[in-house]
Amino acid sequence: MTDSEAVETLAPVTLDSKLATVVGGKTAVALGKAFGVLTVGDLLSHYPRRYARRGELSSISLLPLDENVTIVAEIRSVDERPMKARKGSIVEVKISDGRGILSLTWFNQAWRAKQLQPGMRGMFAGKVTDYRGHLQLTHPTYKLFGPGADDEPEMPTDAAAAKLWIEQPVAIYPATNTVASWQVAQTIAILLDSVGPVPDPIPPELRGERGLLPQGRAFELIHRPETDSDWRRARDTLRFTEAFVLQSALVQQRLTARQQQSTPRLPTPGGLLERFDAGLPFTLTADQQGVAAEISTDIAQTHPMNRLVQGEVGSGKTVVALRAMLAVADTGGQSALLAPTEVLAGQHLRSIARSLGPELASSLMPTLLTGQLPVAERRKALLRVVSGQAKIVIGTHALLGDKVTFFDLGLVVVDEQHRFGVDQREALRQKGAVPPHVLVLTATPIPRTVAMTVFGDLDVSTIAELPEGRQGIETFVVPLFEKPGWVTRVWTRLAEELALGRQGFVVCPAIAPKQLEEGAEVDPEAAAPASVETVLADLRRNPALASARIEPLHGRMTSEEKDQAMRAFAAGKIDVLVATTVIEVGVDVPNASAMVVLDADRFGVSQLHQLRGRVGRGGVPGLCLLVTSAEAETIARERVEAVAATLDGFELAQVDLELRREGDVLGSSQSGGRSSLRLLRVATDGDLIGEARGHAQRLSEHDPHLDTVPALREAVLRRLDDAERASLTKS
């Protein structure tokens, strides 16, 4: 894997040294493309996914189709034969785990037949495919153990030493089709032999208290263990180190934010906020009042607020945010509300204008700014923003554009934070002449460990209490795998709701056949996903819905078309919207009572909970039917049944955390560089993360600049750099 030419390094090798200076440019480029690693520290943190033994075989029967795998197996037979259809030969090798057989195939590489001999053992890597009912790897790479291997030491002849050699853990790394596990191991071995003393980011007294290894020793033992206890001790050390560095970075971010100067925003007596409160037709819940008080205290300070408000679907987060906007407007400042979709941005504009009433709305001039606005309207909107006339500006990613300039940006509100990245929040924040206050909203309740890991630089408030008058929502799973005939009852049940003068949603994972919405899961063996176009046509032909007015709503419609559809639905001119997840958040139509989600198993727990929250928002009870073809006792079915079992979003958030893959929990869009967790698992390491945070906070209290632990200060800077360079895209 390493470049053939020797790499001369004049400077000592450190964790921050560029890979190319140690292992050569070609190797560094290949590793960078495969794993995103740039430095020595990056690759040393590319930890083994598991450990095998030279004498232990992998289970061939458990190999997943169409995935790159690395397995340990024994060669059973080697066969070379000419190809029938064209010139050349085929080398076919059969390897086994003692039970199953896997074929390895090479075309026109006759020399493999001489190198590979029956009885040899080794690691074999490639993509698993099915050829005429048999598993195979085509043109796999491999590394043999013992005799026949290029750089693998032979098995000792002494019986005791041979036993140790056979049982020694062999690191198996996350790999790709271009970089195999043992190529990663070879490169890491060069780094371990080259790197100088590794500074330890853990303070000595804390390391002793927890019985942790020094950082350099932990790197050595996790990559080149002699025994299982070696890598287990190393993993424990590196897992705590990861948690401690991450939490120290978040604590440092919070300290830095508190050192910035911001403009205090205090409402004026008899001003906009006071007039708004006096006209509210309802009383705020206790939770809303408590969170509103926290926000009022925050924005009255000379340092910027950085607060996350999490609240159940329909708990009234928007009115709390609107009160903060009015307090800012009382000082002459502006507020920017960033929404993830045009549908939600338009909904916010109408909802805020309705809540303000004509008099306040004329003073505040709420303004919409999205990417699909006509040129003339966009020009007018930009003028109102730059002049300061628009005290409330609501928009999508268009707010982040270079041409958008604020007169006095005092508050940034980010709605549905999980749809944005930290860079996007920061880009909008930078538009203030002085750092504005920041309020982040999410209707996806966040488990404590995720809040600590992803939003640890923010203060967190919770609105769990629902406003009075909300009717309950009944949720049922419609299991088509066991009861295919029940789909007819779904549409008659929807028709019954419409007969009561109510409205409904039908949600599909795709817009058109074979076109999945972003984020929906794909099972290659499943039937084609339900699509808006197909379902719309079917429902219009359905006798049970003969008199219903049924229209589509999806992301490929123009901004004007989506807005018209939502306005017509809100006005009661449409009975059923057949939609994608563009209606997942923020859509508020009190008369909507029925939610039918087709192929519900293709959506995540939080998505299903959000979709369900679109009904039961007024004085009529809600009905949610989750239609699924997933078999019982599968993870996909578990997700659907978990949502049906409870309306408690906080309970569902914990279920979601336990059911979903780690990468989904901490996706790049959600947390930037903080998503690149190596050994930490938020689903299982909550106590460890909490302990690390406590240690990080106590250290920062008496050493805010980390002067006593320079290695930790460097590790924190390295961690924050990771966050800045992380790719942030819409989830």
N, C-alpha and C positions, 0 to 999 in steps of 0.2 A: 504493500500500500504506500510506503514511503518512497519519495523520489530517489532514483538511483544515485544521483550526485549527492555528495556529502553537503550538509548545510552548516556553514560556519557561522557561529553566533559569537560576536565579540562581547556583547553585554550579557550579564547573568540572566538566566531564564527565570521569569517570574510568572505568576498567574495572569498578568496583563500582557505578557509577550504575545505577539502575533504568531499564530500557528505556522505561517509560512517561514518564519525565521528559524524554526526548530525542525520541521519535518519536510520543508520544501513547498514550492508554490502549487504544484499539481495536486499533491495530497491535500493541502489546505483548501484549495478550490473545491475538490470533490467532497470533503467533509462539510464545508460551508454550505454547498448546495443541498446535501443530504440532510443535515441536521441544524443548519443555521448557526454553527459554532464559528467563532472568529479568533478566540484567544486560547492560550493554554488552559486557563481556568474554565473556560466554556467546555472544553472537551473532557477535562478531568471531572466535570459535573455531569457528564453523559454516563450515568451509572448503569451497571448491568440490570437487565430486566429479570433475570433468574440465573441460577447456577446449575450446571450439569456435572456429570462425572464421566471420566473416560470409560468406566466399566458399566455405566448406566445408560440404557437405551430410551429414546423418546417413544411416546405412544403414537404410532402412525394413524390409528383409527380416529384420533381426535384432531387431525390436521384440518384447518378450515380451508375450503376451496377459495381460489382467487386471491389468496393473501400470501405475502412473502413470509417465509418461515425459516427458522434455523433449527435443525434437529440433530440428535446424536444417534447414529445407527451403525449396523454392521453390514458389510458387503457380502451378499450371498452368491451372486453369479455375475459374470462379465461376458457379454456376447457382442461380437462385431460381425456385421453382415452387409452385403452390398444393397444399395437402394434399388427398388424395382423400376421406378418411373424415370430416374435420371442418374447421371454418373455420381459416384461417391459412395460413402459407406455410413452406416449408422452404428454407433456404440450404445448398447443398452445395458445398464447395470441395475441389478435388483438389490435393494437394501431392505433390511428388516429390523423390527424391534423384537423379534422372537415370536410375534403373532401375525402382524400384518406385513404386506409387501408394498414397497413404493418403487416405481421405476424412475431411473435417471436416464435421460436421452441426450446424446450429442450427435450432430451431423458433421461429417467430414473432419473428425478429430480422432483419427485412428490411434494416435499415441496415448489416448486415455486408457485404452485396453491394456497397455503395458504397465501404466502407472497404478491402476486400480486392480487389486487382486482379492479374490474371495478370502474372508477371514479378517480383513482390515476393518478397523473402526475409525470413525471420524465425525466431524460436523459437516453437514450438507445444507446448503442454503439456496432457495429459489422460490418461484411462485408456484403454488399448488394448482394444478389443472386436472381436468377429468378427460381421459382419452379412452373412449369406448368402454366406459364403466370402471376404469382403473385409474388410481391416482398416479400422477407423474410430475417430475420436475424436468423442464427442458433447459438444457445448457446451464445446469446449476454450478455454483462455485462450491469448493469444499476445502476442508483442512483435515488431514489424516493424523491419527494419533500413532506415535511410536514408529516402527520401521516403515519406511516409505515416505515419511513426512519430511518436508524441506527443513523446517526449523523447530520441530517438536522433539524434545528429548525422548530417547527410546526408553521403554519400560525397563527398570532395573532388574537384574537377575536375582538379587537377594529377595527372598520371599516377603520379609517385613517391609522393605523399601518399595517393592512392587505393589503391595497392598496400599501403602500411602499414595503412591503415584496414581493408582486406579481410583482412589477415593478423593483425591484432591479436587476441590471445586474448580470448575472451568467456567469463567464468566461468559454469559450469553447476552449480547447487547442489542438494544433496539437497532435494527438495520434496515436497509433499503435494497432495491434490486441492483443498485450500483455499488454499494458499500456493504460488505458482509461483516458479520459480527467479529470474526477473528481479525479482519483488517482493522477494525476499530481497536481491538485489543492490542495488536502490534503497535499501532501508533501511540496508544496510551502508555504502553511500556516504554517507548522512547521518551515520552514526556516525563514519566516518573523517574527515569534515569538521568534526565537533564535538568529538571527544575531544581532551583536552590531551596534554601530553607523556606517553608511556607508559613507566613505569619498567621497567628491564630486569632480569629475575631471574637472568641469567647474569653471574657476576663478570667484570669487564672483561678480566682477564688470560686467563681461559678463553675468552671470546668472541674475543679476538685470536688465541689459539693455534689455534682451530678455524676461524677466518675466517668467523665468523657475523655476520649483520646485526643492528643494534639491533632490539629487539622492535617498536617502532612502525613502523619501515621495513619489517619483514617482514610485518606486517599489511597495510600499504599495497600491497606488491607481490604478495601472494598473492591479494588481492581485486581489484586494479586493475592488472594487469601490462600493460606495453607490448610485451614480447617473451616468448618462452618461457623464456629464461634468467632473467627476472625472477621468475616464479613458482617455477621450480626452486630458485633460491637461497633464496627465502623459505620454501619447503617444507622444505628441508634445515635451515634455522635453527629453524623452529617444531617440527619433529620432534625435534631434539635438546633443545630447550627443554622440550617435553612430557615426554621421558624424564627429564631432569634434575630437573624440579619433582616429578614423581611419585616418583622415587627419593629425593629429599630429604625428601619427606613421609613415606615409609616409614622412612627412617633416623631422622627426628624421632620417629615413633611408637615405635620401638624404644628410643630414648633416654629418652622419657617413661616407658615401661613400666619401665625399669631404675631410674628414680628413685623408683618407688613402693615402699612397704614391704609385705612379705608375711611370713607366718609360716614359718620354716624347718621342714621336715618330715623328721626323721631317724628311721629305724627303730630300735627298741629291741632290745638284745641279748636273744635268746630270745623275741622278740615274734612278732606275727602274720606278718610278712614272712619272718622266719627259719624259722618253722614251715612256712610254705607252700613255701618253696624246698626244705626237707628232704624234703617229701612228693611233689615233682614226679616223675612216672614217666618223665620224659625229660630229656635235657640240652638246654639252650637252644643254638641255633645261635650261631656267632660273631657274626653280625650282630645277633641279639637281645641277646647279652651286651653288645656295644658300645653299642647304643642304650639299653639299661637303665642302663648306667653313666652315659651323658650325662644321662638323666632324673634319676638319683639325685643327681648333682652339682647339677643345676638346682634341684631342690626343697629342697635343703639350704641355699639362699641366702636372704638377707633381702629379695631382690626377686623378683617373680613370674616363674616360668617361662612362656615363650611358645614352645612347640616344636611343629613339624609332623613327624609320623612317616608317611612314605610307604612302602608295602610291597606287594609282589606279592600277588595273591589267594592266600590260604592260607599266608602267610609267618609268621603268628604275632604279629601286632600286638597282639591282644587280651590275650595273656598278659603282654606287656611293660607294657601299660596297667594290668592287674590288679596287678602288682607295685607300681606307683606308688600305686595305691589303698590297698594294704596298708601301705605306708610312712606314708601320711597317717593311716590308721586307728590306727597305732601311737602317734601323737601325740594321739589322741582326735578327729581331724578326720573330715569326711565327704567323699565323692567323688560327683559327679553325672555320669552317662554319658548324653549326649544322642544318641539314635538317630533316623534319619529316618522309620522306619515302625514300626507296632505289631508287625508280624511280626518285624522285626529286634530290637526292644526285648525281646520275649518270648524270642527265641532267646538274646540276651545274658544274660538272667536265668537261664535254665536252664543255659547253658554255664558261667557264673560260679559258680553254686551247685554244679554238678558238679565243677568244678575245685577249689573250696575244700574240699569234703568236709563231712560233717555237723557236725563240731566247730567248724571255722572259720566255717562258714555261720551257725551259731547265735550266734556272737559278733558277727558283722558284720551280720546280718539284712538281706541284700540285698532291696530293695523296688522293686516295679514301680509306675510312675505314668504312666498314659496317659489320653487323653481319653474312652475308652469304658469305663473301669472302673465297675462298679456303685457307687452312692452310698455304701453302707456300707463297701465295700472302699476306696474313695477316701478316706473320712474316716479310716480306720485308717492308711492309708499316709501321709497328711499329718501325723498325730499322731506316727508313728514318725520322720518327717523332722524336724519342728520340735523334738522332744525330744532328737534326737541318737542315738536307738537305732539307726536305720538308718545304718550307716556307708557303705553303697554304695547309691545311688539311681539306678535306671535308668528312663529314660522318653523320651517323644517331646516334641513342642512343648508338651505339658501341663506340663512342668517350668518353662516360662517364665511360667506364670500368676501373677497377683498373690497368690493364696492359698498359694502354695508358699513356705515359709520354712524355712531351714536353721538348725540350731543352731550349726554351725561348718563352713562350706564351705571345704575346703582345696584341692580339685582339681576342675577342670572338664575332662571328656573329651568331645570332640565327634567322633563317629564318622561317617565318610563326609562330610567337610567340604563336598564339592561340592554337597550337598543343602541346605546352610544358608547364610545370609548373615552378614556380619560383625556386623550388628546383633543377630542371634539369639545369637551367641556372647557378645557384650557383655552382653545382657540377663541371661543366666545368670551371667556373671561378677559382675555387680552384686549378686547375692544373697549374696555373702560379706561378712562384717563387715569384713574386710580383703581386699584383692585376692587371690583364690586363684590357684594355679598353673593354667596352661591347657595341655592336651595335645590336639592336633588329629590325627586319624587319617584317612588316605585310602588306599584300595586302588587308586585310579586314579593310576598313576605320572605325575609332573608333569615335563614338559620344563624345562630350566634357565631358559629365558626366561620361561615362565609362572610359575615359582616366584619369580623376581625381581620380576615385575610384579604378581602377585596376592598372594603371601605373603611379600613382602620384609621385613615387620616381624617375621617368625618365624624362629627357628633351624630348620633342616631336617635331619632324620635319615632314613636310608634302610635298609630291610630288604629286600635282594634275594634272600637265600639262603632256599631252601625247606627245611623240616624233612625229616629222613631218613624213608624209607619211603613217600614220596609216589610214586604211580604216574604215568606219563605220560598225556597226553590227546591222542588223535588227533582232528583236526578235518577235516571234509570239506565242500565246497560242493556242494549239490544244485541244479544249474541247471535249473529247470523250463522256462525259456524255450527252451532247446535240447533238454532231455530231459524232457518232461512226464510220461513213464511212470515215471520214477524215484521218484515220490512213493509208489508201492506198496512199493518196496524200503525206504523209510524206516520204514514201520510193521512190516515183517517183521524189519528189523534191530533195532527196539526190542523186538519180541517175543523175539528171540534173547537179548537182555540179560536180560529178565525170566525166561526159562527157566533162566538161570544163578543165579537167586535174587537178582538185583539189582533196583534201582528206577530210575525215570527221570522227567524233567521234559519237558513240551511247553509251550513259551512262545509266546503269541500277542500281537500288538500291541493287540488290542481285547478288551473284556469281552463285548459283544454286537454283532451286526451294525450297522455304521455308527457305532459308539461307540469312537473311538480312545483309547488311553491317552495321558495327557499326555506330550509329548515325542516321540511317534512322528511320522514325517514323512508328509505327504499328497501323493499324486500323483493329481490329479483324473481322469486318464485310465486309472489302474490299476484292477485288479479290487478288489472290496471286501476289506478286510483280514481275515485270519484272526481269528476271535473265539473266546473261551473257550467260550461257549455252543454254538456250531456245531461246533467241533472235538470238544468233549466228547461230544456226541451221535453224531458220526461215528465216533469211536474206540470207543464202547461197542457200535456195530453192526459194527465191523470183525472179521471172522472170525479174523484173526491174533491179536487181543487178546481173544478171547471169554472167557477165564478171568481176565483182569486186573481188578484193583480200581482203577477210575479215578475221581478226584474233582477238583473245581475249587478254585482259590485265586485270589482277586482282591480289589481294593480296595473293592468295593461290599459285600463280606461284613462281618458284624459282627466286632468284636474277638474275641468268644468263638468264632465260627465259624472265623475264621482260625487262632486258637490251637489249636482242636480238630483242624483239618486238619493243621497242622504237627506236632502231637504224634503223631497217628496215622501220619503219613508217617515220622517219626523212629523210631516203634516198629515199623515194617514192616507196618502194617495197611493201607496204601495202596501200590499198586504204581506208579501213574503220577499225578503232579499235572499237570493242565492249568491253567496259570497265566499271569498277566501278569507284569510286571517287579517285582512285590512280592517275588519271590524273587531279585532281582538281587544283593543283598549280604547277607552274614552268615549265610545259611541253610547249616547244616553237618550233612549226613547222610552219614556215611562210606560207606554201602551204595549210594548213588546213583551210577550209572555212566553213564547216558545223558542227554544234553541235546539236544533237538530244538527249534530256533528257527525258527518259521514266519514268512514274510515278513521274513527277516533283514535285508533291505535297508532296512527302515523304522527300524532302530536304528543308533545311532552305534557307532564302533569300541570305545570304552571300555565301553559297555553290553554289547556282544557278548562282550568279554573278561571282564567281570564275570559274565555268565550262564554262560559256559563254566567259570568257576571254581567253580561249584556242584557239579561232578562231579570224580571223580578225587581226592577228599580223603582217602580211606581206603586200604585195602590192595588195592583193585581198580582196574584201569585205566579211564580215562574215555573216552567217545566223544561227540563233539559234531558234530551234523549241522546245517548252516546252509542252510536251504531258502529259495531266492530265485527270483523270476520276473523279476528285473532283467536287462536285456540286457547282454551283454559290452561292456567298454570304456566303461561309464558310471560316474560317481562312486559311485553307490549300490552297484554291483557291485564296484568297487575296494575299498570299505570291507569288504565281506564277505570278499573274497579276501585282503585284508591280514591279517585276523584268522586265517584258515585257514593262512596262511603261517608264522606264528610264535607261540610261547607267551610270548615276551618282552614283558611289559607296558610296559617302558620304550621299547622299539623301537616298539610300537604307539602309545604316547602321542605320539611324534614324527610318526608317520604321520597320526594323528588331527589333530594341529595343522596339518599341511600340507593335509589334505583338507577340514577343516571351515571354515565361515565364521568370521570374526573374532568376531562377536557370540556365536557358540556357544562359542568358546574362553573368552571372558571374559564369561559371562552375568551378569546382574544379581544372581542368587542367589549366584553364586560369589564375587563380589568387591565388591559394593556400588558405590560411586562410581568405584572404580578401573576398572570395566569400560568407562567412557565414554571409551575411547581415540579420539582424533581422527585423528591421522596415523600413530601408531605401529602396527606390525603385528608381533605377537610371533613370527609364523612366519618373518619375514624380517629383523627388526631386532634379533636377539639380541646381536650384537656392539655395536651402538649402545647398547642398554639396559645391557649390562655396563660399557661405558666410562662412561656417565652415572652408574651406581651407584658406580663407583670414585671419580669426582670428588666425588660427594655425600658419600661416607664420609670422604674426605680433608678436605673443607671442615668437616664436623661435628667432626672430631677437634680442630682448633684454634679452631673457632668454633661451639660446640654450640648456641648460641641464634641463630645467623645474624645477629649484630649488624652485621657488616661488609657484609651484602647485604640491607638492609631490604626491597627489592623481592622477593627470593626468600622471605623470611619471610612476606610478605603473600600471595605466590602459593601457598605451602605451606598457609597457613591457609585460603585459598580452596579448595584441592584437598581438604582434609580436610572442609570444610563440604559439598562436593559428595558426599563419601562418606556423611556423616551424613544427608543429605536424600534419598539414593537409595532407590528402592523395592526392597525385598528380598522375593522370593517364592520358593517352592519350585521347583526346576528340574524 
